[in-house]
């Protein structure tokens, strides 16, 4: 009997993405699965129900119908209580669980005896790159951050030579040169901005400069060792932070646009831009805080608000930037899920082998217990 995969519409506020597209419906069927999709699942990504049906999915009218007998539930955000209560025992759930913070959902999945996988825990190893949701979504977030900055900024990004005089290029500073930051650099450069960037990881310098931006950092001995084995930035000492802050303060005062992208998994976002930094900027300057959902990199940023400060600086705090480019974000996320499910579905049979290193790294609940050490602790 084929593996029954269910996809429900997203019920978390503001989530426009979806976990399956017509393209990936066909790929899931090719794995030996049947796919049921709740009506309205793809509307936020401009996918009508008929496109799912044409791809071979069964479009069901409501939650209970789509989850009836489902072996696997695919989501973008973690399932709600109503979805979890409708699952059959030992069902597999795959989503972005936000497992470090959303303890209530993790506990509900444990109580439902679900085997739940958090896509944010997929390890950053070579063979898991095609499943790396954090990278696929951060890439789009970095692009969208620049678009949001350009929208909020009251001037043009490129230098323009006109008969009436020259329009200066926007000076744009990207803080954090991971996936999102690098895409932000590339996008700002395409729009014609003069771009600088900073990061505490030494490897970032070459990447930043390869995109035509100038690298700004205190390059001392601590900087040279400031990267984890997993490729994330390490938390820096107070002494280094003081030196970097002095350099940052002198640089930010000259900028028109600042984009912050610094996140350390499982920890509050580090504060990069203080109230003093903001107060030093020119009226009309724009700051986009990609980490606002995790506490923010910018003092004064607020989730899902554009804050205008007393000195006329706009701080943009949209929490779901990939969701603001939902069609592409859904397409990439859905492909990530197909690759992940390929580890569990072989010839139409669902087999969850938790000795497999990728599955082992991503599993959060199994057998009525919270099994991920970082979440359990």
ZAMARGU-4260 file (C-alpha; in steps of 0.2 Angstrom, whole numbers, plus 5000, padded with zeros to 4 digits):
<rodrens>
0) 5000/5000/5000 | 5007/5017/4995 | 5013/5029/5008 | 4999/5042/5012 | 5006/5060/5012
5) 4995/5074/5018 | 4998/5093/5016 | 4987/5105/5026 | 4986/5124/5023 | 4997/5134/5034
10) 4987/5140/5050 | 5001/5150/5058 | 4998/5169/5057 | 5006/5177/5042 | 5013/5161/5034
15) 5010/5162/5015 | 5022/5148/5010 | 5016/5130/5007 | 5025/5113/5009 | 5021/5106/4992
20) 5020/5112/4974 | 5013/5103/4958 | 5031/5099/4953 | 5034/5091/4970 | 5017/5082/4970
25) 5023/5072/4954 | 5040/5069/4963 | 5032/5062/4978 | 5020/5051/4968 | 5036/5044/4959
30) 5043/5039/4976 | 5028/5028/4978 | 5016/5040/4988 | 4999/5046/4987 | 4997/5065/4990
35) 4982/5073/4998 | 4981/5092/4999 | 4969/5103/5009 | 4959/5115/4999 | 4967/5132/4999
40) 4985/5126/5003 | 4994/5135/4989 | 4984/5151/4988 | 4997/5161/4997 | 5010/5155/4984
45) 4998/5158/4969 | 4995/5140/4967 | 4976/5136/4964 | 4969/5119/4969 | 4966/5114/4951
50) 4985/5114/4948 | 4987/5101/4962 | 4974/5090/4956 | 4981/5091/4938 | 4998/5085/4945
55) 4990/5070/4953 | 4985/5075/4971 | 4968/5073/4979 | 4962/5090/4985 | 4951/5088/5001
60) 4939/5100/5008 | 4945/5101/5026 | 4957/5096/5039 | 4949/5080/5045 | 4947/5074/5027
65) 4965/5077/5022 | 4973/5069/5038 | 4962/5054/5038 | 4974/5039/5037 | 4989/5050/5033
70) 5006/5042/5036 | 5016/5058/5034 | 5011/5076/5037 | 5021/5090/5028 | 5021/5108/5034
75) 5030/5124/5033 | 5028/5129/5051 | 5024/5117/5065 | 5007/5110/5066 | 4993/5117/5077
80) 4984/5108/5091 | 4970/5104/5079 | 4981/5096/5066 | 4991/5086/5079 | 4975/5080/5087
85) 4969/5073/5070 | 4985/5063/5067 | 4985/5044/5068 | 4997/5037/5081 | 5015/5036/5075
90) 5012/5047/5060 | 5028/5056/5053 | 5028/5075/5054 | 5041/5085/5044 | 5041/5104/5046
95) 5051/5119/5052 | 5046/5116/5070 | 5056/5130/5078 | 5059/5117/5091 | 5070/5127/5103
100) 5057/5140/5106 | 5040/5131/5103 | 5040/5119/5117 | 5021/5118/5117 | 5021/5110/5099
105) 5035/5098/5103 | 5026/5092/5119 | 5010/5090/5109 | 5019/5080/5096 | 5027/5069/5109
110) 5010/5066/5117 | 5002/5061/5100 | 5016/5048/5098 | 5022/5057/5082 | 5039/5055/5074
115) 5042/5073/5071 | 5057/5080/5061 | 5063/5098/5062 | 5070/5104/5045 | 5080/5117/5054
120) 5090/5103/5062 | 5096/5095/5045 | 5115/5095/5047 | 5126/5105/5035 | 5135/5091/5027
125) 5138/5089/5009 | 5125/5076/5005 | 5112/5085/5014 | 5114/5102/5004 | 5099/5098/4994
130) 5088/5097/5010 | 5096/5112/5018 | 5080/5122/5021 | 5089/5136/5031 | 5100/5140/5016
135) 5086/5139/5003 | 5075/5151/5013 | 5089/5162/5020 | 5095/5165/5002 | 5078/5172/4997
140) 5077/5182/5014 | 5093/5191/5009 | 5087/5195/4992 | 5070/5201/4999 | 5079/5212/5013
145) 5087/5222/5000 | 5070/5225/4991 | 5062/5230/5007 | 5076/5242/5010 | 5075/5250/4993
150) 5056/5252/4995 | 5058/5260/5012 | 5073/5271/5006 | 5068/5288/4999 | 5081/5288/4986
155) 5088/5278/4972 | 5101/5264/4975 | 5112/5267/4959 | 5123/5282/4955 | 5114/5291/4941
160) 5122/5304/4929 | 5109/5316/4923 | 5108/5333/4914 | 5102/5340/4931 | 5117/5333/4940
165) 5123/5317/4948 | 5113/5305/4960 | 5124/5297/4973 | 5124/5278/4975 | 5117/5272/4991
170) 5130/5266/5004 | 5124/5249/5010 | 5132/5239/5025 | 5127/5221/5027 | 5131/5214/5044
175) 5133/5195/5044 | 5139/5187/5028 | 5131/5170/5029 | 5119/5164/5015 | 5107/5178/5018
180) 5120/5191/5020 | 5129/5186/5004 | 5113/5186/4994 | 5110/5203/5001 | 5127/5209/4996
185) 5124/5202/4978 | 5107/5210/4976 | 5112/5227/4983 | 5127/5227/4971 | 5115/5223/4956
190) 5105/5238/4961 | 5120/5249/4960 | 5124/5252/4979 | 5141/5254/4986 | 5142/5239/4997
195) 5152/5235/5013 | 5150/5220/5024 | 5156/5212/5040 | 5156/5195/5048 | 5166/5187/5062
200) 5171/5172/5052 | 5187/5173/5043 | 5181/5163/5028 | 5168/5177/5025 | 5181/5190/5019
205) 5185/5181/5003 | 5167/5178/4999 | 5162/5196/5002 | 5176/5203/4992 | 5172/5190/4978
210) 5155/5199/4976 | 5163/5216/4974 | 5160/5222/4992 | 5173/5229/5004 | 5175/5219/5020
215) 5175/5228/5037 | 5181/5219/5053 | 5194/5219/5067 | 5205/5206/5060 | 5215/5200/5076
220) 5219/5183/5082 | 5202/5180/5089 | 5194/5184/5073 | 5205/5171/5064 | 5198/5157/5075
225) 5180/5163/5075 | 5170/5149/5066 | 5163/5133/5072 | 5165/5116/5064 | 5147/5118/5057
230) 5151/5134/5049 | 5142/5146/5061 | 5150/5161/5069 | 5156/5159/5087 | 5150/5170/5101
235) 5165/5183/5103 | 5173/5189/5119 | 5168/5206/5127 | 5185/5213/5122 | 5183/5209/5104
240) 5165/5215/5103 | 5171/5232/5111 | 5184/5234/5097 | 5172/5228/5083 | 5159/5240/5090
245) 5171/5255/5089 | 5174/5251/5071 | 5156/5248/5067 | 5150/5264/5075 | 5162/5274/5064
250) 5156/5265/5049 | 5137/5265/5052 | 5137/5284/5054 | 5141/5285/5035 | 5128/5272/5029
255) 5112/5275/5020 | 5106/5257/5022 | 5111/5244/5035 | 5105/5225/5034 | 5108/5214/5049
260) 5107/5195/5046 | 5116/5188/5062 | 5108/5172/5070 | 5116/5159/5081 | 5105/5143/5081
265) 5096/5140/5098 | 5102/5157/5105 | 5094/5175/5105 | 5100/5185/5091 | 5116/5195/5095
270) 5113/5214/5097 | 5123/5222/5083 | 5116/5239/5081 | 5113/5249/5097 | 5102/5264/5100
275) 5117/5275/5099 | 5121/5268/5082 | 5104/5272/5076 | 5104/5289/5083 | 5120/5293/5073
280) 5113/5289/5056 | 5106/5302/5044 | 5087/5305/5043 | 5080/5294/5029 | 5092/5280/5032
285) 5085/5262/5033 | 5089/5247/5044 | 5082/5230/5040 | 5083/5217/5054 | 5082/5199/5048
290) 5084/5192/5065 | 5069/5202/5073 | 5059/5185/5076 | 5074/5179/5087 | 5075/5195/5097
295) 5083/5206/5084 | 5100/5212/5080 | 5094/5230/5081 | 5089/5239/5096 | 5072/5246/5094
300) 5066/5234/5080 | 5049/5227/5082 | 5042/5211/5074 | 5031/5215/5059 | 5033/5234/5061
305) 5042/5248/5052 | 5048/5259/5066 | 5053/5277/5062 | 5064/5284/5075 | 5065/5302/5082
310) 5080/5306/5070 | 5070/5299/5055 | 5078/5282/5053 | 5067/5268/5047 | 5069/5251/5056
315) 5061/5237/5046 | 5056/5221/5056 | 5047/5209/5045 | 5047/5192/5053 | 5045/5181/5037
320) 5054/5188/5023 | 5054/5172/5013 | 5035/5172/5015 | 5035/5189/5006 | 5042/5180/4990
325) 5031/5165/4993 | 5030/5157/4976 | 5049/5154/4975 | 5051/5151/4994 | 5038/5137/4992
330) 5046/5129/4977 | 5063/5128/4985 | 5056/5122/5002 | 5045/5109/4994 | 5061/5102/4984
335) 5070/5101/5001 | 5056/5091/5008 | 5056/5079/4993 | 5075/5076/4995 | 5072/5073/5014
340) 5058/5061/5011 | 5068/5051/4999 | 5078/5045/5015 | 5062/5037/5022 | 5052/5031/5007
345) 5059/5018/4996 | 5048/5009/4982 | 5032/5015/4991 | 5037/5009/5008 | 5039/5021/5023
350) 5054/5016/5033 | 5061/5028/5046 | 5079/5023/5050 | 5085/5034/5065 | 5102/5027/5063
355) 5103/5037/5047 | 5114/5052/5051 | 5103/5065/5043 | 5087/5058/5051 | 5095/5056/5067
360) 5101/5074/5068 | 5083/5081/5063 | 5072/5070/5073 | 5064/5078/5088 | 5050/5067/5095
365) 5049/5048/5093 | 5040/5034/5102 | 5031/5045/5114 | 5047/5054/5119 | 5057/5070/5115
370) 5073/5062/5108 | 5083/5077/5102 | 5096/5081/5115 | 5096/5100/5112 | 5077/5101/5114
375) 5075/5089/5128 | 5088/5098/5138
</rodrens>
